[in-house]
Amino acid sequence: MTPERPRPAVPPAPTATYRLQMQPDFPFAAAEAAVPYLASLGVSHLHLSPVLEAVPGSTHGYDVTDHACVRGELGGEAGLRALSRTARGAGLGLVVDIVPNHMAAVPRHNHALWEVLREGPASPYARWFDIDWEAHAGRVLLPFLGGRIGDELPRLRVDGRILRYHEHAFPIREGTEELPLPALLDAQWYRLAWWRLARTELNYRRFFTISDLIGVRVEDPEVFDATHATVLRLLREGVVDGLRIDHPDGLADPGAYLQRLHEATEGRWTVVEKILADGERLPAAWPVAGTTGYDALRHVDGVFTDPAGAGELLGQYRRFAAPPADRGGDWGPTVRRAAYKVVTHELAAEVDRLTRVAAAICAADPALGDHAPWALRTALRELLVRLPVYRPYARGGADPETVLTPGAADEARTAFSVPEEAAAVDVVRDLALGRAGALEGPSAAAVEEFRARFAQTASALRAKAVEDTAFYRHAPLLSAAEVGGAPERPAVSVETFHAYCARVQRDWPYSSTVLSTHDTKRSADVRAGIAVLTQCPRRWADLLVELTEQTTRAGGACAPDPQLAWAAWQTAVGFGFPYDSRLQNALLKHVREAGLHTSWTEPDEAYEKAVTAFADAGPCGPPLYAVASFVRELAPHVRAIVLGAALTHLTMPGVPDLYQGTEGEYRALVDPDNRGPARFQPHVLERLDTQRERWDLSEEKLALTAAALRLRARRHELFGGAATYEPLTAEGPGAAHCVAYARSGEVVVAVTRLSLRLEEAGGWRETELALPAGRWADVLAPEREFDGHTRVAALFAESPVVLLTRLAEE
């Protein structure tokens, strides 16, 4: 009998991770070549975007096609193992991003889906996918056609056992190959259809509103085992150390899934991409280390935002752009209008499926009878658009009772003109809360299905209505329009920030923290260049007048609407100089996502040409020199935010996750701009010890990042689960502008907040910070030592931030 191989011990949590976007232009070999640089930077783990087989050419990997294989375009499993060996040789581990919620709905690349389309519900793979076989007479709607089926017939051809349409391929059901084409199409387990039918006719669950991504039923133990076998094997064999879980809100039961995963991984470090609304808490029962960090981003950005100035910008925005309240003028009405649009258009198929489930439950229970489908649909719509979070949870987190409130139900009833018909609201609410319908027998499964689908639909609705629509319509301060952000409350007080940090240290000390990711709409440094406007709203207003006049005088095209002009110039100020097609592309994406004048599915060619012409004449034309001058004037204060946010991110409770390239100055706009192959400059890091007085902002940020990361690596106990977080309060006229805290009594962090406001108020003057007992040295300039009540002006004599460590007693 062969003795069982000993399993590696569960590795410790990371001290800091570094996110790499794996893609054909940046495969495992490229990551392997970067290991010496990343190890010298001070991170403990490389954080890889999805590494399993994906659609060929994919630059992100979230369109998984085969869970059994490591992606060949990246170097396959051999390449991943080589990267792991090299990383371990340098003292680094690997964390990988996994995608349990969906796969690519591209049959020719997805074998499991191919088999389902070939064999129908009898296929052993049918249980993998969340397909409503009762719709469309048991056929899966495939919205791949560029036009109506009648118009596209000449472009369809039979090739043996394969049906081809342009680059697409579909399996042909056995025994139907010889049929005439119309009869052959009718005989398949799928129905090819015009892509525009997806929003109303689709009968498979998808990722948000992306029909190219089909939902996977990992709640089924067999499906879980099949889709996780390779990742779990790589964990057991020590190739991989931890996991990032993409979009758990899309799952039928996130808590149960995470418990199963926790047991299967034997407790490996795992974080989840859970977007928390402002004030929402991560479900305490989830066996994870925490979130992927968007809640941290919101608090870090917020503490460097001036609340008074943000209010002034809102007033200026309303005067300049004059948007209607529900089309960008007011946050709440804007979100509500966007939600109505999404729930009645893009998610119409999902709402229709929910309606059918609810109607079936009512039909089976005499106590719930006589509710018309239209009334149930209306009640669903009215309750869904009033949810203030991504998803209600039956256990922990945003409990349904606290988000599907009686007040929300009262508002929902106003959509009905007959009070008796408004009773459908109570039925739908009780079903979502698990309080209605027969809880035994066949109806019990239907009630659970309804509750899960209601929550899944809610998360898709919130993401599309808020992240992908309202963030682009309500634009007074674009730095606040970020994943996990709260544009209606962009600023965070110092007290609130400290309370958040204390809570993370107590409850989730190994949660991830981020400032920039592959999904942020603007990188942290771009957001810093925009957030500074809250400290000088009147100067911004004057600049806007000047830019508008310059564009007009130069004979350039004016903005097609004032909301776009405001957003374009604000983006330009944050992006910096020089400009290129990246800004143009971001502006086009902005107007398409906003959906006020054009959209991805209903493009207005004339409007989009006007946007491009304005970009050429304005932000990318002669007025850019006025923007560049404005940016130069504010550069010291942008520097304070860039460095302050970076140091805070690296030393606050949690595990900092650095996005590729953000250790230096990094200005990127919305994807795909921020998803290019990683680029490194190891030679810059190697020479940072010399010529400090000549550092530019990028070099200064790199030096600060390396110093903080190396300190975390050297003294990880000061930042981990047993560490402490202690706010420090400055005293004096500039006290409100100093954010300071101690970590475990051995590290002090102090950063400058709202430096332009501080300058206008007369500077630090007699402001002092009482350091904890002992003598302290500046990590970047060890010759600088401090103790006791220290003048803040001395602390910040060389930089707007300072990182101190306690000197050993002699």
Secondary structure, DSSP 8 states (H G I E B T S, - for coil): --------------S-EEEE--BTTB-HHHHHHHHHHHHHHT-SEEEE---EEESTT-SS--SEEEEEEE-GGGTHHHHHHHHHHHHHHTT-EEEEEE--SEEE--TTT-HHHHHHHHHGGGSTTGGGB-B-TTGGGG-EEEEEESS-HHHHGGGEEEETTEEEETTEEEE--TT-TTS-HHHHHHTSSEEEEEGGGHHHH--B-EETTEEEEEEB-TTSHHHHHHHHHHHHHHHHTTS--EEEE--GGGSS-HHHHHHHHHHHHTS-EEEE-----TT----TT--SSEE-SHHHHHHHHHHTS-HHHHHHHHHHHHHHH---GGGTTSHHHHHHHHHHHHHHTTTHHHHHHHHHHHHHHHHH-GGG----HHHHHHHHHHHHTT-SSS---SSSSS-HHHHS-HHHHHHHHTT-SSTTTTHHHHHHHHHHTT-SS-SSTHHHHHHHHHHHHHHHHHHHHHIIIIIIIIHHH--S-GGG-STT--TTS----HHHHHHHHHHHHHH-TT-EE-S--SS-SB-HHHHHHHHGGGG-HHHHHHHHHHHHHHHHHTT----SSHHHHHHHHHHHHHH-SS--HHHHHHHHHHHHHH-SS--SSS--HHHHHHHHHHHHHTTTSTTHHHHHHHHHHHHHHHHHHHHHHHHHHHHSSSEEEEETTTTS----BSTTGGGS-----HHHHHTTTS-GGG--HHHHHHHHHHHHHHHHHHTGGGTSTT--EEEE-EESTTGGGEEEEEETTTEEEEEE-SHHHHHHTT-STT-EEEEEEEEEEESSSTT-EEEEEEEHHHHTSS-SEEEEEE----
